[in-house]
Amino acid sequence: MNAEAVNPATPGPVTSGHATSTGSRRKARPRLDLRRLGRAALLGPATRDRLPDAIGHVVDAHRAHHPDADLEPLRRAYLLAESSHRGQMRKSGEPYITHPLAVTLILAELGAETTTLTASLLHDTVEDTDVTLDQVGEQFGEEVRYLVDGVTKLEKVDYGAAAEPETFRKMLVATGNDVRVMSIKLADRLHNMRTLGVMRPEKQERIAKVTRDVLIPLAERLGVQALKTELEDLVFAILRPGEYAHTRELVVRNAARADDPLADVADDVRKVLREADIAAEVLIRPRHFVSVHRVSRRRGALRGADFGRLLVLVNEDADCYGVLGELHTCMTPVVSEFKDFIAVPKFNLYQSLHTAVAAADGQVVEVLIRTHQMHKVAEAGVVALGNPYAAPPEEQSASDGERVDPTRPGWLSRLLEWQRAAPDPDTFWSTLREDLAQDREITVFRPDGGTLGLPEGATCVDAAYAQYGEDAHACIGARVNGRLATLSTVLEDGDAVQLLMDQDAASEPSREWLEHARTPAARIAIQRWLTAHPAPAGAPGTDPEEAARPLADDPAPSPAPDAPLLGRPGAAQVLADRAGAPVRLAGCCTPVPPDEVTGFAVRGGAVTVHRAGCAAVARMKNAGRAEVGVRWGEGAECRVTLVAESFVRPHLLADLTEAMALEGAEIVSATVEPPDRQQVRHTYTVQLPDAAHLPALMRAMRNVAGVYDVSRAQPQTPGA
């Protein structure tokens, strides 16, 4: 059976202040406390002709959201659950039926549809009574059967020992097929947390830790803020009783104050909106205990406005921006606090405008602006968004290959994909916990106008795998906000990201990418590929020092700035205004036709030829060396030094040198600098059959995947 107990170490009479919307324009309903309802109220007479008194509260809450709902399935489900659980008692002494009733009431208040409530009433019957799944299916249909089966499997999850990773993995698979399974599980856990007090302290702590590490983050991702915030407070009370008691004292003391700055600002806001003829409801929304605790740690001593926020509810999306404009015009806005989650919703479907205004006494009041429908979704998330088996509305369509289904958010689809790719349960479990620990998500924009939701701290590697899946193995670079960036670049909220892809199907990810991947999808995909393709010892690319070695069989160091480089037979002729003097092309700047050149006499009577902008030219002029006139004559071959800049990827050197060879370039020497932030710089001195081949060679080098720039070696400026 489920965890049973009487009153827990709960927040008590001071509530978190969260209100659940019951309709597009209806004010919040107070949450009923089932712990205070007597046995008679829960177990009233039940007849075939009318609804049992015991589910009257459920029916009232359900009809507030769904006035035309068919209540017959609820009546039959209650009768089956009550008769099946008859004789079973909770540890508190209450009849066991009070538990499924409480869970169902929680979901009804959140706006769950009838099928979910029916399954909720029956969610323990198959596990704890003689009722079978087949009987549930015969009486209530396949949907209810599936939901009850899913919750029954979740009840068997062992949250401790070695079974935890694999059983929780199965739990998520069940959730992915129908997210209503998890909705029922979360409501079930909330009621059990409310009634955890008679458990042994060590068991309370174990259940609270799993709730904190797994179920609360899942509630956040499902957008069910009403459940998430109460679970947070209950866990806070159990795991950190001292800090909880202090926070509770702060809340009680503030509630007893005669003056309330939030009320004064709320009156000012109502006046501003009334004068602007904007129909709006302005509510004071107290913070729950964990939120107050976080604010106190961030700001130190709390003032009255820190204990809550203002909530402005309007009818249309456009009214949200109208309210924002009026507040920023008529009051003093705190611009740094503005966030637009309507234009760019959060990953859990949350939409609101966030802003803040300064009160007359200098206190900062946070304001949330949303429509009634947005408020309903903000509180209940996927619980209130309908049946995944219902035909989708025409305006709903798939985009970017991701299922458009409000009951299965994109993050859940991605999670299901990478859990299938995880090599073992332990990897899945550790990766899941890391992913759920991310409490903030950023949004980046793609060139096609689409968006990617990523955890804070994500890099271009994560963006690549979020957009392309395992095809991201072919990613070779990125542009962030129009500028070239390495794949290790950490992205910021609102960045525009263009991913550069190699067209070669055999492209491979780099082992270094694992150091920069933050998302489970990226890490698991990279690790999976590396496991399937182990690099042989000593293979090219496995030795980080190898990239810095020269490519030539008998490499020579780069010539010093003044070292002459003898022309080969057939090289481009340079004529000097000094009869009989041998002419040499300087290796520091490797001039080729039609470069502007100048010459200087060196020891032995030879003339070295430099490009006019070479740093050596300036040094020799400053030293008083006389120039020798030189000019290009007739000739064929030439020697030139090129610099290629690229991203690091396997086989890049082989591909680059092959492209150069196909253009007829003979590599005289080459050096590759050690990689820096996934970028590498190559310097090649090549012999060409004709200077006219140089543009084609540079184009061919730029066309190699991973190479983003090729240029002539630039003469260094003096003093560089």
Disulfide bonds with the S-S distance in Angstrom:
none
